[in-house]
């Protein structure tokens, strides 16, 4: 297609969502007085001086000898060379990205399968990010690499490497040659910006970016998709796709699967609504599904997962189901759908993965894993694919299966990885292979697998017990939670307890091994804490609790949607119900109970601070949303309107204000001790809301309010193991100091 022809190609029109246009001032909810709006200048000299003063104050409080020991213990876990080096297969090689004490920014490397099976694989280092940062004077953070599919018979060689200059979401994309181990001279090199890249062919990229004058959405993401030919700048690239400004982001990508080459464009209207287009003969063809039905294409198949109940030709498919249709038939108008999975009250679909011939489904049943294998070649009288349970997963564990390399036409095409973990079970990596039963027809799928790697033990797991309990929320809903505690736990209300949660964006909190939690919380011991029953004093360890509240994805889309927007209070009622259940069961008490959360979880614990202060002795609030009146105007906040609502709309501000911690602070309240932490380079939530909350609380004279802002690290708050260890140590040490004393 020539540039002239491209100029005549119409961009796709989206009839399902249009811009609402600017609102008149009278239609916008009034903003409450904000004395701390000056702190919104993220990099201002005066603002950073305030940050440095706060950091010094907090470090003076927290960074004592005990803190140093906690930080060192966590760093030892993170830097351990015995950790599993997880790999992804491309061609004949297995690729890994690795950080440790000697390589804090990390090594991108590869090895062979035979070498990987040994205790000490021989790694071929492709890119030393520490050396690159030193040579270029930029604190690069590696964010992955995407390979160009090679010609048949050739090995993977060219990749677009994504590097962030500060750990934020904005990346620079650079073409890299893994054979010469160098960036390609004169190759593709995209300026730092939010976006994504996809190879179309050896000399062409599909790019979504905000660099070089390309427009951004209100959410700060790319608004257009372009075709970038080798030697062009982004400003010169042919525009293929464009979305309205108030949608979230645009993406263009190419599926290079041999025989199924397809180019797609996606208009992400918001987090839960999208329109997908297929490029056919230089024209975009819409894939006709409701915007709240997620779709994915794999060879002959188109899969659908509706977020709400979906009616098709008189049949209703429930939210969270998984459906399939022949790709070409569906685009031609057929609406013949196969039901691959139907959720029930206890069971939800979390993810799926194709091997060459089979489909792996990762399920949760009351937040414990179950894996099923579907065989499209074997169907019953109703057309359903044969389903086989992939062995028994241990209860109260998280187990996930996914393909090793579905495009491997040799023996590995039906191989799968199995990653299993639990609160007291170090992670194991298993590799298996799927085959049909002996009769080749109806005896189901057989899996043969063997353990490949096992993570080391970092604390005395045998001394701890994992239990699952259910609390009853305000509306009668049963809310599951996991409790990890010493087997000698005394139920006298005096155990320092850390309650963690998230409750948003359909993200599930599942069991996971953490050497850091084991060392920094479970194995720490109090000194002579008196029991309430008068039987004396007991030395005891910490209790760690994870709450599976609504807003998450533990029970599928309905569990998530139950706490959206005007129903947000349900997530907070669920979390408070878990806190009360821990207290009523004698696990802990208000002076011994703390909560911790980050990002949306920071909003969660911010609401515990302001709405349920009587339940908690301490709150650790990380990279949080807190000012819900201005969150849409800060960093990427506009993209979360589908989750929380639009505070500019007066009717929606009326319910949003009920969970805006920044506006729920009041004089005369006995607030828990509070630690608020964030990162200057966080370009997703941003540091502003954390700054303003701490400043307001301190100005109100609320005692024991502490603030810390890492100057790099992005939304994760840390870009290397040293920073991550310091972040985790501060939070855990703050909670322990606040909860484990003799009060």
C-alpha positions in Angstrom: 0.0 0.0 0.0 1.5 3.4 -1.0 1.2 6.4 1.2 -1.2 8.0 -1.3 -3.5 5.0 -1.1 -3.2 4.9 2.7 -4.5 8.4 2.8 -7.7 7.3 1.1 -8.2 4.3 3.4 -11.0 5.2 5.9 -10.2 4.7 9.6 -12.7 2.5 11.4 -15.7 4.2 12.8 -16.9 3.1 16.3 -20.7 3.2 16.7 -20.7 1.7 20.2 -19.1 4.6 22.0 -18.6 8.2 21.1 -17.1 11.2 22.9 -19.5 13.1 25.1 -17.9 16.4 24.3 -17.0 19.1 26.7 -19.3 19.7 29.7 -20.6 23.1 30.6 -19.3 24.3 34.0 -22.8 24.1 35.5 -22.9 20.3 34.6 -19.6 19.6 36.5 -19.6 18.7 40.2 -18.0 21.4 42.3 -14.5 20.6 43.7 -14.0 20.8 47.4 -11.3 23.2 48.7 -7.9 21.6 48.3 -5.2 23.3 50.3 -2.6 20.9 49.0 -3.1 21.2 45.3 0.4 22.7 45.1 1.8 19.3 45.7 0.5 18.2 42.3 3.6 19.6 40.7 5.4 16.3 40.8 8.9 17.5 40.0 8.7 21.0 41.4 11.7 22.1 43.5 9.6 23.1 46.5 7.5 19.9 46.3 10.6 17.7 46.1 12.1 19.5 49.1 8.9 18.7 51.0 9.3 15.0 49.9 13.0 14.9 51.0 12.1 16.4 54.4 9.3 13.7 54.9 11.7 10.9 53.8 14.3 12.0 56.3 11.8 12.1 59.1 10.4 8.6 58.2 13.8 7.1 57.7 14.9 8.4 61.1 12.0 6.7 62.7 12.1 3.4 60.9 15.7 2.7 59.9 17.1 1.3 63.2 19.2 -1.8 63.7 16.1 -4.1 63.6 15.0 -2.6 60.3 18.5 -3.2 58.9 18.2 -6.9 59.8 14.7 -7.1 58.2 15.9 -5.4 55.0 18.9 -7.6 54.8 16.8 -10.7 55.2 14.4 -9.7 52.4 17.3 -8.7 50.1 18.8 -12.1 50.6 15.6 -13.7 49.4 15.3 -11.4 46.4 18.9 -11.8 45.4 19.1 -15.6 46.0 20.7 -17.4 43.1 18.7 -20.5 44.0 15.5 -18.9 42.9 13.8 -20.5 39.9 14.9 -18.8 36.7 11.5 -18.9 34.8 12.0 -19.2 31.1 10.0 -18.7 27.8 10.8 -20.8 24.7 11.6 -19.2 21.4 12.8 -21.6 18.7 15.5 -23.8 20.3 16.4 -21.5 23.1 14.9 -20.7 26.6 15.0 -17.0 27.5 15.1 -15.5 31.0 15.5 -12.1 32.7 17.4 -12.2 36.0 18.3 -9.8 38.8 20.6 -10.5 41.7 23.2 -8.8 43.9 25.8 -8.5 41.2 23.3 -7.5 38.5 20.7 -5.3 40.2 19.3 -4.0 36.9 19.4 -7.4 35.4 20.6 -9.7 32.6 18.6 -10.8 29.6 19.9 -14.2 28.8 19.2 -17.6 27.2 20.2 -21.2 27.4 19.4 -24.6 25.9 16.9 -27.1 27.4 19.6 -29.6 28.3 21.6 -26.9 30.1 18.5 -25.5 31.8 17.9 -29.0 33.4 21.2 -28.8 35.2 21.7 -27.2 38.6 23.9 -24.6 37.1 22.8 -23.8 33.5 25.3 -22.2 31.1 23.6 -18.8 30.4 24.4 -16.9 27.2 24.0 -13.2 28.3 22.4 -11.2 25.6 22.0 -7.8 27.3 23.6 -6.6 30.6 21.2 -3.8 31.7 23.6 -2.6 34.4 26.4 -2.2 31.8 24.0 -0.5 29.4 22.8 2.0 32.1 26.4 2.8 33.0 27.5 3.3 29.4 24.5 5.5 28.5 24.1 7.3 31.8 20.4 6.3 32.0 18.9 4.2 34.8 17.3 1.7 32.4 14.7 -0.7 33.6 14.1 -3.8 31.4 10.4 -4.2 30.5 10.6 -7.2 28.1 11.3 -8.0 24.4 9.2 -9.0 21.4 10.7 -11.2 18.7 10.3 -11.0 14.9 9.2 -14.4 13.6 12.1 -15.7 11.5 11.7 -17.4 8.1 11.2 -21.1 8.2 14.3 -22.9 9.3 15.9 -19.8 10.8 16.4 -19.1 14.4 14.9 -16.1 16.3 17.3 -13.2 16.0 15.7 -9.7 15.9 13.7 -8.3 18.9 12.3 -5.0 20.0 13.5 -4.5 23.5 11.5 -2.2 25.9 13.4 -0.1 28.3 12.0 2.4 30.8 14.3 5.3 31.9 12.9 5.4 35.4 10.7 2.3 36.0 7.5 4.0 34.9 5.1 2.9 32.2 6.7 4.9 29.4 9.2 2.9 27.4 11.8 3.4 24.7 11.7 0.5 22.1 15.0 -0.4 20.4 15.8 -3.1 17.9 18.2 -5.7 19.2 20.2 -8.5 17.5 20.6 -11.5 19.8 23.3 -13.1 17.6 25.6 -10.0 17.7 24.3 -9.0 21.2 24.0 -5.4 20.1 21.3 -2.9 19.3 20.9 -2.8 15.5 22.9 0.2 14.1 20.3 2.4 12.3 17.6 0.1 13.4 14.2 0.8 14.9 14.5 3.1 17.9 11.2 4.6 19.2 11.3 7.6 21.6 10.3 7.0 25.2 6.5 7.1 25.5 3.5 5.0 26.7 2.5 2.5 24.0 3.3 -0.8 22.4 5.0 -2.3 19.3 4.3 -5.3 17.2 6.3 -6.7 14.2 4.4 -6.7 10.9 7.4 -7.9 8.9 11.2 -7.5 9.0 11.0 -3.9 7.9 7.7 -2.8 9.4 6.3 -2.2 12.9 2.8 -1.6 14.1 3.1 1.1 16.8 0.8 2.7 19.3 2.6 5.6 20.9 2.3 9.2 22.2 5.8 10.2 21.0 6.7 12.7 18.3 3.4 14.5 18.4 1.1 11.5 18.1 -2.1 12.2 20.0 -2.8 10.9 23.5 -6.1 10.0 25.1 -7.4 11.7 28.2 -6.0 8.7 30.1 -2.5 9.6 28.8 -2.2 6.5 26.5 -1.9 6.3 22.7 -4.9 7.4 20.6 -3.6 6.1 17.2 -2.0 3.1 15.6 0.5 3.6 12.9 2.5 1.5 10.4 6.2 2.4 10.8 8.5 1.4 8.0 12.3 1.1 8.5 13.9 4.5 8.1 10.8 6.5 9.0 10.1 8.6 12.1 6.8 8.1 13.9 5.7 11.5 12.6 6.1 10.2 9.1 4.4 6.8 9.7 1.1 6.0 8.0 -1.9 6.2 10.5 -4.0 3.1 10.4 -6.4 3.5 13.4 -7.7 6.2 15.6 -10.1 6.3 18.6 -12.0 9.1 20.4 -10.0 11.1 22.9 -12.0 10.0 25.9 -11.5 6.3 25.2 -8.7 4.6 27.1 -6.1 3.5 24.5 -5.6 2.3 20.9 -3.6 -0.8 20.0 -2.6 -2.4 16.7 -0.9 -5.8 16.6 -0.1 -8.5 14.1 -0.5 -12.3 14.7 2.2 -14.0 12.7 1.1 -17.6 13.3 2.0 -19.4 10.0 -1.2 -19.9 8.0 -3.2 -17.6 10.3 -1.5 -14.2 9.7 -3.9 -11.5 10.8 -3.7 -7.8 11.8 -5.9 -6.5 14.5 -6.8 -3.1 16.0 -8.4 -2.7 19.4 -10.2 0.3 20.7 -10.0 0.0 24.5 -13.0 2.2 25.4 -12.3 1.6 29.1 -11.1 -1.3 31.3 -14.1 -3.5 30.5 -15.3 -2.4 27.1 -13.5 -2.7 23.8 -14.1 -3.0 20.1 -11.9 -5.2 17.9 -11.2 -4.9 14.2 -9.6 -7.2 11.7 -7.7 -5.8 8.6 -8.9 -7.4 5.4 -7.8 -6.2 2.0 -6.8 -2.8 3.4 -10.2 -2.3 5.1 -11.1 -2.7 8.8 -13.8 -5.2 9.5 -15.4 -5.1 13.0 -15.7 -8.3 14.9 -19.4 -8.1 15.9 -19.6 -8.7 19.7 -20.9 -6.5 22.5 -18.1 -4.3 23.9 -18.1 -6.1 27.2 -17.4 -9.5 25.7 -13.6 -10.2 25.7 -12.4 -12.1 22.6 -9.2 -13.8 21.6 -8.2 -15.5 18.3 -6.2 -18.7 18.0 -5.8 -20.3 14.6 -9.3 -21.5 13.5 -11.0 -20.5 16.8 -12.5 -17.3 18.2 -13.0 -17.4 22.0 -15.4 -15.2 23.9 -15.6 -14.4 27.6 -18.6 -12.2 28.5 -18.4 -9.8 31.4 -22.2 -9.7 31.7 -24.8 -12.2 30.6 -24.8 -12.3 26.8 -27.9 -13.2 24.7 -27.2 -14.7 21.3 -30.1 -15.9 19.1 -32.3 -16.7 22.0 -29.6 -18.4 24.2 -28.2 -16.6 27.2 -24.6 -17.3 28.2 -23.6 -16.3 31.7 -20.9 -13.8 32.7 -17.6 -15.5 33.1 -18.4 -18.3 30.7 -16.0 -19.3 27.9 -17.4 -19.8 24.4 -15.9 -20.8 21.0 -16.8 -20.3 17.4 -15.1 -21.0 14.1 -13.2 -17.8 13.3 -14.2 -17.5 9.6 -17.8 -18.7 10.1 -18.4 -16.2 12.9 -17.1 -13.3 10.7 -19.3 -14.6 7.9 -22.4 -14.2 10.2 -22.8 -17.6 11.8 -23.6 -17.4 15.5 -23.1 -21.1 16.4 -21.3 -21.0 19.7 -19.8 -23.9 21.7 -19.8 -23.7 25.5 -16.4 -24.5 26.8 -16.9 -23.5 30.4 -19.8 -22.4 32.6 -19.2 -20.8 36.0 -21.0 -21.8 39.1 -21.3 -20.2 42.6 -17.9 -21.6 43.7 -16.0 -21.9 40.4 -14.5 -19.2 38.0 -12.3 -19.2 35.0 -9.1 -17.3 35.6 -7.1 -17.8 32.4 -6.6 -20.2 29.5 -3.7 -21.3 27.2 -3.5 -23.2 23.9 -1.0 -26.0 23.2 -0.8 -27.2 19.6 -3.9 -29.5 20.0 -5.4 -28.7 23.4 -6.9 -25.9 25.5 -5.8 -25.6 29.1 -8.3 -23.9 31.5 -7.1 -22.5 34.8 -10.0 -22.4 37.3 -10.5 -21.4 40.9 -12.9 -23.3 43.1 -13.4 -21.3 46.4 -10.0 -19.7 45.6 -8.2 -23.1 45.2 -6.9 -24.1 41.8 -8.3 -26.7 39.4 -7.0 -27.3 35.8 -8.9 -28.9 33.0 -7.8 -29.9 29.5 -10.2 -29.6 26.6 -9.7 -31.6 23.4 -11.4 -29.9 20.3 -10.9 -33.1 18.2 -13.2 -35.1 20.5 -16.8 -33.9 21.0 -19.9 -35.3 22.6 -23.4 -35.4 21.0 -24.0 -31.7 22.0 -20.8 -30.6 20.3 -18.9 -30.0 23.6 -15.2 -30.6 23.6 -14.0 -33.5 25.7 -12.8 -32.3 29.2 -10.2 -34.0 31.4 -9.1 -33.0 34.9 -5.4 -32.4 34.9 -4.4 -34.3 38.1 -5.5 -33.0 41.5 -4.2 -29.7 42.6 -3.5 -29.5 46.4 -6.1 -27.5 48.3 -5.4 -23.9 49.3 -2.7 -23.6 46.6 -2.4 -21.7 43.3 -1.5 -23.8 40.3 -1.3 -22.5 36.8 -0.8 -24.4 33.5 0.3 -22.8 30.2 1.8 -23.8 26.9 5.6 -24.1 26.5 5.4 -23.4 22.7 2.2 -24.1 20.8 3.9 -23.3 17.5 6.6 -26.0 17.9 5.7 -28.5 15.2 7.9 -31.1 16.9 7.5 -33.0 20.1 7.2 -29.8 22.3 4.0 -28.5 20.7 1.7 -30.1 23.3 4.1 -29.5 26.2 3.0 -27.3 29.1 4.5 -25.6 32.2 2.9 -26.2 35.5 3.7 -23.6 38.2 2.5 -24.4 41.7 2.8 -22.3 44.9 1.2 -21.9 48.3 1.7 -19.7 51.4 4.0 -22.4 53.0 4.9 -24.2 49.8 7.9 -22.9 47.8 7.2 -22.6 44.1 7.8 -25.6 41.9 8.1 -25.6 38.1 7.0 -28.7 36.2 7.0 -29.5 32.5 4.5 -31.9 31.1 3.2 -33.2 27.8 -0.4 -33.9 26.7 -1.4 -36.9 24.6 -4.7 -38.6 23.9 -5.6 -41.8 25.6 -4.6 -45.2 24.4 -7.7 -45.7 22.2 -7.0 -42.3 20.6 -10.7 -41.4 20.8 -12.7 -41.1 24.0 -10.4 -42.0 26.9 -9.5 -38.4 27.5 -6.2 -36.6 27.6 -3.2 -38.0 29.4 -0.6 -35.8 31.0 3.0 -37.0 31.7 5.1 -34.5 33.7 8.0 -34.2 36.0 9.4 -31.5 38.3 12.0 -29.3 36.7 12.9 -26.7 39.3 12.0 -26.0 42.9 12.4 -22.7 44.8 14.5 -22.9 48.0 13.0 -22.6 51.4 13.5 -19.2 53.1 11.7 -19.8 56.4 10.6 -22.7 58.6 7.4 -23.4 56.7 6.8 -26.6 58.7 6.0 -24.5 61.7 3.1 -22.7 60.1 -0.5 -23.6 59.1 -2.7 -22.3 56.3 -6.4 -22.1 57.0 -9.3 -20.7 54.9 -12.2 -19.0 56.7 -15.3 -17.2 55.6 -16.5 -13.9 57.1 -20.1 -12.6 56.7 -20.3 -9.2 55.1 -22.9 -6.5 55.9 -25.3 -7.8 53.2 -24.9 -11.5 54.2 -22.3 -12.4 51.5 -19.7 -15.0 52.6 -16.2 -13.6 52.0 -13.3 -16.1 52.0 -9.9 -15.3 53.5 -6.6 -17.1 54.0 -4.9 -17.1 57.4 -1.2 -18.1 57.7 -0.1 -18.5 61.3 2.2 -20.5 63.6 0.8 -23.9 64.6 1.1 -22.8 68.2 -1.2 -19.8 67.6 -2.8 -18.7 70.9 -6.4 -17.3 70.3 -6.2 -14.6 72.9 -6.4 -11.5 70.7 -2.8 -10.6 71.1 -1.2 -11.7 67.8 0.3 -9.0 65.6 -1.8 -9.5 62.4 -1.2 -8.1 58.9 -4.4 -8.1 56.8 -3.9 -7.6 53.0 -6.4 -7.1 50.3 -7.0 -5.6 46.9 -10.6 -5.8 45.7 -10.6 -4.3 42.2 -10.3 -4.7 38.5 -11.2 -8.4 38.6 -7.8 -9.2 40.0 -7.7 -12.4 42.2 -5.6 -12.7 45.4 -4.4 -16.3 45.4 -2.0 -18.3 47.7 1.6 -17.5 46.9 4.9 -18.3 48.6 6.8 -15.3 49.9 10.1 -15.7 51.6 9.9 -12.0 52.3 6.7 -12.3 54.3 8.0 -15.4 56.0 11.1 -13.6 57.2 9.8 -10.1 57.7 6.5 -11.0 59.4 5.7 -14.7 60.2 9.1 -15.5 61.9 9.4 -12.2 63.8 8.6 -12.7 67.5 7.2 -10.4 70.1 8.8 -10.1 73.5 6.6 -11.0 76.4 3.2 -9.8 75.3 0.7 -10.3 78.1 -2.4 -12.4 77.3 -5.8 -11.1 78.0 -6.8 -14.2 79.9 -4.2 -13.5 82.5 -2.2 -16.7 82.0 1.0 -14.8 81.6 3.1 -13.6 78.7 3.7 -15.3 75.4 6.3 -14.7 72.7 4.5 -15.1 69.3 5.0 -14.5 65.6 3.0 -12.5 63.2 -0.2 -13.7 61.5 -0.6 -13.0 57.8 -4.1 -12.8 56.3 -5.2 -12.3 52.6 -8.9 -11.3 52.1 -10.7 -12.3 48.9 -13.1 -9.4 48.9 -15.6 -8.4 46.1 -14.2 -6.2 43.4 -11.6 -8.9 42.7 -11.9 -11.9 40.3 -11.9 -14.8 42.7 -15.5 -15.7 41.7 -15.4 -14.3 38.2 -17.0 -11.1 36.7 -20.0 -11.1 39.0 -17.8 -10.9 42.1 -16.0 -8.0 40.5 -19.1 -6.2 39.3 -20.7 -6.5 42.7 -18.4 -3.7 43.9 -18.2 -1.4 41.0 -18.9 2.4 41.2 -22.0 3.0 43.4 -21.5 -0.4 45.0 -17.9 0.2 45.9 -18.8 0.1 49.6 -19.3 -3.6 49.4 -15.5 -4.2 48.9 -14.9 -2.1 52.1 -17.7 -3.8 54.0 -16.2 -7.2 53.0 -12.7 -6.2 54.3 -14.1 -4.8 57.5 -16.0 -8.1 58.0 -12.8 -10.1 57.7 -11.2 -7.8 60.3 -14.1 -8.3 62.7 -14.0 -12.0 62.1 -10.3 -12.1 63.0 -11.1 -10.2 66.2 -14.1 -12.3 67.1 -12.2 -15.5 66.6 -9.5 -14.3 69.0 -6.7 -14.2 66.4 -6.1 -10.5 67.1 -7.5 -7.3 68.4 -7.7 -3.6 67.3 -4.2 -2.7 68.8 -2.7 -5.8 67.1 -4.4 -5.6 63.7 -2.9 -3.7 60.8 -3.8 -3.6 57.1 -1.7 -3.1 54.0 -2.6 -2.5 50.4 -1.1 -0.9 47.2 -2.6 1.0 44.3 -6.4 0.1 44.4 -5.4 -1.7 47.5 -4.1 1.6 48.8 -7.6 3.1 48.2 -9.0 0.1 50.1 -6.8 0.6 53.2 -7.3 4.4 52.9 -11.0 3.7 53.4 -10.2 1.4 56.4 -8.3 4.3 57.9 -11.2 6.8 57.4 -14.3 4.6 57.7 -13.2 1.8 60.0 -10.5 3.4 62.3 -11.9 1.5 65.3 -10.8 -1.8 63.8 -7.1 -1.2 63.1 -4.0 -0.2 65.0 -2.0 0.6 62.0 -2.4 1.2 58.2 0.3 0.8 55.5 -1.0 2.5 52.4 1.1 2.2 49.2 1.1 4.0 45.8 -2.6 4.8 46.5 -5.6 6.5 45.1 -7.0 8.7 47.8 -8.3 11.9 46.3 -11.2 10.6 44.3 -12.4 14.0 43.3 -9.3 14.7 41.2 -8.1 11.2 40.4 -9.3 11.5 36.8 -7.0 14.5 36.3 -3.9 12.9 37.7 -1.6 10.5 35.8 -3.6 7.7 34.1 -6.6 8.2 36.4 -9.1 8.9 33.7 -8.8 5.3 32.5 -10.4 4.0 35.7 -13.8 5.7 35.4 -15.4 2.4 34.5 -14.2 1.1 37.9 -15.0 4.0 40.2 -17.2 6.5 38.3 -16.7 10.0 37.0 -16.4 12.6 39.8 -17.1 15.4 37.4 -20.7 14.1 37.0 -22.6 15.5 40.1 -24.7 12.3 40.5 -21.6 10.1 40.4 -19.6 12.4 42.7 -22.4 11.9 45.3 -21.4 8.2 45.6 -17.7 8.6 44.9 -17.3 11.0 47.8 -18.4 8.2 50.1 -15.2 6.3 49.4 -12.8 9.3 48.9 -10.4 9.0 51.9 -9.0 12.5 51.3 -12.4 13.9 51.9 -13.4 11.6 54.7 -10.9 12.8 57.3 -12.5 14.5 60.3 -11.2 16.1 63.5 -11.6 14.3 66.8 -11.2 10.8 65.4 -8.8 8.3 66.9 -7.0 7.3 63.7 -4.6 4.3 63.4 -0.9 4.9 63.0 -0.4 5.5 59.3 2.4 5.0 56.8 1.8 6.3 53.3 4.4 5.4 50.6 4.7 6.1 46.9 7.2 6.8 44.1 8.0 10.0 42.2 8.3 8.1 38.9 4.9 6.4 39.2 3.2 7.5 36.0 0.2 5.3 36.5 -1.3 6.5 39.9 1.3 9.1 40.5 2.7 10.3 43.9 0.3 13.3 44.2 -2.5 11.6 46.1 -0.2 10.1 48.7 1.5 13.4 49.2 -1.7 15.3 49.7 -3.2 12.8 52.1 -0.1 12.8 54.3 0.0 16.6 54.3 -3.6 17.0 55.2 -3.4 14.5 58.1 -0.3 16.1 59.5 -1.8 19.6 59.2 -4.9 18.3 61.1 -2.5 17.3 64.0 -3.2 13.6 63.6 -0.3 11.9 65.4 1.9 9.1 64.0 1.5 9.9 60.3 4.5 9.0 58.2 5.3 9.4 54.5 8.0 8.1 52.2 8.4 8.6 48.4 11.0 6.6 46.4 12.5 8.8 43.8 12.4 6.0 41.2 10.8 2.7 40.6 7.5 3.5 38.9 4.2 2.1 40.1 5.9 -0.9 41.7 7.8 1.5 43.9 11.1 -0.3 43.1 13.1 -1.0 40.0 15.7 -3.3 41.4 15.9 -5.8 44.3 17.6 -3.3 46.6 14.8 -0.8 46.3 12.2 -3.6 46.6 13.8 -4.9 49.8 13.8 -1.4 51.3 10.2 -0.8 50.3 9.0 -4.1 51.8 11.1 -3.7 54.9 9.7 -0.2 55.6 6.1 -1.4 55.4 6.6 -4.5 57.4 8.8 -2.8 60.0 6.3 0.0 60.4 3.5 -2.4 61.0 5.5 -4.5 63.4 6.6 -1.5 65.5 3.0 -0.3 65.6 1.3 -3.6 66.4 3.8 -5.8 68.3 4.6 -3.5 71.3 3.2 -3.9 74.8 0.2 -1.6 74.4 
